[in-house]
Amino acid sequence: MKLSWIKLENDHQNFKVAEKLGMHVEHLQFPEQVDKKLEELVKQNYDTIMISNELASFSEDIVKKYQKENRVKIIISPR
């Protein structure tokens, strides 16, 4: 299982523990980049991707592309 987290660069609340444990956390400068980053992570064979609730609202692909995808799980994390 390959796991990644996605958060905004200036978000100091979400996924702090994952970062401190040295896990793979992607930082986005702009929230509009979320769909591109999701696609990159899927191409790199990440099968579980956690994304902050605030950032998920900027993605169209979460519902359109990955909702019925069995090989990729996207988990939207509440604060």
Secondary structure, DSSP 8 states (H G I E B T S, - for coil): --EEEEEETT--STTHHHHHTT--EEEESSGGGHHHHHHHHHHTT--EEEEEHHHHTT-SHHHHTSSS-SS-EEEEE--
